[in-house]
Amino acid sequence: MTDPAVPSTPAGWYPDPAGGAQRRWWDGMQWTDHFETPYSTAAAALPEKAPEGTDPYTTWIWPLMAIPVLQVLSIFLIDWEQVVVTSLTDPTAAAQLSIVTAPGYLAVTALGWITNILFVLFAFLDWRELRRRGVPRPFHWAWSFLVLASVWPVYPIGRAIVARRRTGRGMASLWFTIATIVLGIIVSIGLAIYLVQISLASVDFTNLTP
């Protein structure tokens, strides 16, 4: 290779002529102040693994996984029959306000905020415990904030995939998440059918006859 100090040498990264461990950028005419740590193929090829036998299931992952189930089941605290009947038969502002101020509705709202906060807290404690156990770069707990946008599966699914790569185990949170999503779909379909039935029963079809 042509001596980098010669102007005809093409621009590129070359060993620092000052003897440093980093490479220095030669712009084709002179040395610049830009340095680069040499790329190590051997180091990059090494997989990031936790110590042998590391348990990926912390104390905090299980209450975290229970929160979405609790949120799904909390909808049964609302008196849906009253909500539907009031909505269809009494359009006054006072009646509509009574829906969102009903004890069940307020309980579900409060429970939603409390459990969302706990979800983020448990994710942080879970992430911290994984790091303490020597799991390199576990799935970051900050993803749990997506629970505020109702995208809660991101953390448990991402955590499961990364834990599997680091420890060889840890997929339980993924399967539990899938089961919870299926449960949510079933409950939603059942609730929708129930609401339709209540709505049909509440409508006075005799008044609709020409």
N, C-alpha and C positions, 0 to 999 in steps of 0.2 A: 504494500500500500504506500502511496505517496506520502511523504512527511506532511502532516497537517499544517505545519508552519509555512509551507510553500503556497503562495497565492493560487496556484492552479488546482489545488486540492478542492474537490467539491464540498459544498456545505454539508454538515452532518455532525453527529455526536462522536467524539473521539476522546481517548484518555487525556486527562488533564495534564498538560505539560508541566504544571507546578507540582505534580506528584500526588494529588489528592485521590481519594478512593472513588470519587464520582467522575462521570464523563462530562466534558464541557462542549458547548456548541461552537463549532467553527462555521462562520457565515459565508465562507468562501474567500474572504479577504483577511479576516482577523478573528481572534478569540473574543467571545462575548462573555457576559457575566451570568449566563444561563448554565445551570448544572443539572445533571440527571443521575439518579442512582441506577447503577447497572441492573438490568433485568436478569433475575435468576430463574431459569427454567426449572431447576430442581426444586427450589422453594415453592414455586407456583404450582408444581405438580402434586405437592403433598396435600392430601385431603385434610380438612379441618375436623378432627375427631375429638370427642370428649374422652376422658380417662375410661379405661375398660371397666364395664360393669356399672356405669353411671345410670342412675334411675331418672328418666325424663319426667316422671310424674311427681310433681311437687304437691304440698298440702293445699296450695292455692288454686290449682287448676280445677279441682272438683267443684268447689263452691262457685267458681266462675262459670263452669259449664251448666250449673243448676239454674243460674239467673235467667237465661232465655226461656227455659221451661216454665219458671215461675211467672215470667211476663206473659207468656202465651195463655196460661191458665187463669191469669188475673182478670181476663175479660169476662169471666163468669161472675165477677163481683157486681157487674152492671145489670140493672133490671132492664133487659132489652125490650121486653114487652111494653113496659111503660114508655120507653124512649120512642118506640114505633107508634104506639097509639097516640101519644102526645103530639108527635110530629105531624101525624095525619089528621087529627081531629081538632087541634087547638093551635092555630098559627100565630097566636098573640105572642108578643115579645116576652111577656112574663112566663108563659108556658115553655117557650124555647129556652129561656134562661134557667128554668127549673131542671132541665135535662143536664146541663153542664155543672150545676151546683148540687146535684143529687149525691148522697154519701158514697154510693158505689163508684160513680164517675170520678169524684174527687180522690177516692182511695186508689183507683187505678192510676190516675195522674201522678199522685205523690209516690206511689210504689214504683212507677216507671223512672222517675228522676232518681230516687234512692238507689234502685238496682243498677241504673246506668253508672252512677258514681262508684258503687261497689265493684262493678265490672272492670272499670279502669284501675281501681285500687288493687284488685286481685291480680290483674294482668301485670302490673308493676311488680308486685311481690313475687309473682311466679317467675318473671324475667330475672329479677335479682337473685332468686334462689338458684335458678339454672346457672347463672354466672358463678355463683359461689361454689357450685358443684363442679365447675371446670368445663362447662359446655361453652365452646367458643362461638361468639357472635350468635346467641339465640335470637329468634324472631323478636323484633323490638316491640316493647309494650305500647309504644305510642300509637300503633295501629289500632289499639283498643278504643281510641277516641271515636272511631267510626261508628261505635254503638250509638252515639248521639244522632247519627243519621240513619239509624236502623240497619246499618250494615255490620252487625255484630259478628257474622261468621268469619270475617277476614282474619281476626287474631287467632282463634282456635285452629283454623285450617292452616294458616301460615306457620303457626307454632308447630303443628304436627309434622308438616313437611320438613321443616328445618331440624326439628328434634330427631326425626328419622335419619336424616343425613349425618347428624353429629353423633348419635348414640346407637343407631340401629333399631330403635324402638320409638314409641311415642305417637302412634297413629290413632290411639283410642279417642283423642279429642276430635279428630276429623270424623270418625264414624258416629260419635255422639252428636256432633254438629249436624250431620246429615239426618240422623234420626229426629233431632229437634225440628229441623226444617220440615220434614215430612209430617211431624205432629202438628206444626203450625198450619200446614196446608189443609190437613184433615179437619182441624178445628175451625178454620176459616170457612171451608165448604159447608160444614155442618151448621155453623152460625148463619151463613148466608141463606141456606134452605129454611132455617127456623124463622129468620126475619121476613122472608117472602111469605111464609105461611101466616105469620102474624099480620102482615100487611094486607093480605087477601081477606083475612077474617075481620079486619077492622074497617074495610071499605063497605059502604052501604051501596050495593049495586042497584037497589031499587030507585035511588035518586039519579042514577045514570041512565035510566030507561027513557027514551024519547017520548 
